């Protein structure tokens, strides 16, 4: 039992390293007012990557396959999110086209009218 837990934790640790990338990229798109890529990353990676991996590897390899699938799903989702972000930034779909307004005496320089 302890050996199984140790193996599981080692596999899950790999996934933890990449687990925050997809939600971070998703939140970035949401903050830009672009809900479609955010939604596709959040739901798409779950349905298209993580769930099939868990089903297939869990069936083929048992419990160890599930742990591998969880870690592999996180890494694969992080790669997919990075590719979506890179593609969107290459097409000028992310970021701003204007320079930020300076902050002067605590006022952000916005419209006062």
N, C-alpha and C positions, 0 to 999 in steps of 0.2 A: 504494500500500500504506500509506504513512504517513498519507494523508488519510483512509483508511478507519479506521485505528487512532484517529486524533484524533476522528473522528465517534463511534466506538464508545465511547471514554472519556467523551465529553461526555454521551452518553445513559446510560451506566452510572452516572455521577456522580449523576444525578437519582435513580436507584434506591437508591444508597447512603444518601442522606439519610433514606429511609424504611425501609431494610432491617432495622433493629433493633426496630422497633415490634412486629411480630407475635411474634417470639420473646420479647420482654419481657413482653407481655401473656400469652402462653402460659405463661411461667415464673411469672408472678404467680398465675394460676389453679392451677398445679401446687403452688405454695407454700401455697395456701389449702386444699389437699386436694380440689380439684375437677378431676380429670383429664379429664372429658368435654369441657368447653370448650377445655381446653388441647390435647387430641388433635384436636378438630375444627378448631381454628385451624391447628395445625401441618400436618396432612394435608389438611384441606379447602381451605386457600388454595392449596396446591400443585396438587391435582387439579382444583379447580373454577375457579381463576383463572389461575395461572401457566402450567400446561401447555396449556390451550386457547389462551391468548394466543400462546404460542410457536409452536404448530402453525399457527394461522390466519395470524398476521402473517408468520411465516417462509415460509409457502407463498405468500402474496400479495405480499410485499415483499422476499423474499430475506434476506440477512444483516442488512441494516438493520432489517428487520421483527423479527428475533430480538432485536436490541439494544433496540429500542423495547418489545418485549414483556417483556423482563426488567425494564426500568425501570418500565413501566406495571404489571406484575404486583406489584412491590414496593410501589408507591404504592397500588394498589387493595387489596392485602392489609393494608397498614397502616390504611387507612380501614375495612376490614371488622373488623379487630381492635379498633379504637377504638370502633366501633359495638357490638360484642359486649360490651366492657368497660363502655361507657356503659349499655347495656341491663341488664346484670347488676347494676351499682351502683344503678340506678334501682329495681330490684326488691328491693334489700336482700340480694342474693346474694353480694356481696363486702364485705370489711372485717369488722370485729369489732363486736359489739354491746356489749361491755364495755370499760371504760376500762383502760388498761395499769396493771400493778402497779408501784409505785415501787421504785426500787433504793435500798437502804439499806445503807451500809457494804459494798458489793460483793456483797450478797445480793439476789437478784431478788424477794424477797417471796413466793416460791412456797410450795407446801405442804411442810411439814417432817415431816408425820406419816407 
